[in-house]
């Protein structure tokens, strides 16, 4: 017989898979020059996040952006994460002076840049510049 306990277990497992899938979609991908150029050429919004794992501001930024891209208006942003410590030449190519730098593109054109911003309304406004 199908019990309430079995049903609840299945619901919890399904919810966990759904959250894991959403989290994977919301996450940025590691920076790759070819993928970055292809994303820009496609003409959509592209966000480059200069990130350091040890940086508390970077963690706040990432969490806020993850929440914001759940909005269908912002869901089409392609995100790339540049490792501030391991990808110094890439950091330099974006003229970033510090971790916590966000660079936003619409197609091939840079449309906005932000440093150390974690405020969700300000980040929403920032991201809307390319949406």
Secondary structure as the mmCIF struct_conf table of DSSP 4:
data_model
#
loop_
_struct_conf.conf_type_id
_struct_conf.id
_struct_conf.beg_label_comp_id
_struct_conf.beg_label_asym_id
_struct_conf.beg_label_seq_id
_struct_conf.end_label_comp_id
_struct_conf.end_label_asym_id
_struct_conf.end_label_seq_id
HELX_RH_AL_P HELX_RH_AL_P1 UNK A 4 UNK A 26
BEND BEND1 UNK A 27 UNK A 27
HELX_LH_PP_P HELX_LH_PP_P1 UNK A 28 UNK A 28
STRN STRN1 UNK A 29 UNK A 30
HELX_LH_PP_P HELX_LH_PP_P2 UNK A 31 UNK A 31
HELX_RH_AL_P HELX_RH_AL_P2 UNK A 33 UNK A 41
TURN_TY1_P TURN_TY1_P1 UNK A 42 UNK A 43
BEND BEND2 UNK A 44 UNK A 44
STRN STRN2 UNK A 45 UNK A 51
TURN_TY1_P TURN_TY1_P2 UNK A 53 UNK A 54
HELX_RH_AL_P HELX_RH_AL_P3 UNK A 56 UNK A 68
TURN_TY1_P TURN_TY1_P3 UNK A 69 UNK A 70
BEND BEND3 UNK A 71 UNK A 71
TURN_TY1_P TURN_TY1_P4 UNK A 72 UNK A 76
STRN STRN3 UNK A 78 UNK A 83
TURN_TY1_P TURN_TY1_P5 UNK A 84 UNK A 86
HELX_RH_AL_P HELX_RH_AL_P4 UNK A 88 UNK A 93
TURN_TY1_P TURN_TY1_P6 UNK A 94 UNK A 95
BEND BEND4 UNK A 98 UNK A 98
TURN_TY1_P TURN_TY1_P7 UNK A 99 UNK A 100
STRN STRN4 UNK A 101 UNK A 106
TURN_TY1_P TURN_TY1_P8 UNK A 107 UNK A 108
STRN STRN5 UNK A 109 UNK A 115
BEND BEND5 UNK A 116 UNK A 116
HELX_RH_AL_P HELX_RH_AL_P5 UNK A 120 UNK A 128
TURN_TY1_P TURN_TY1_P9 UNK A 129 UNK A 130
#
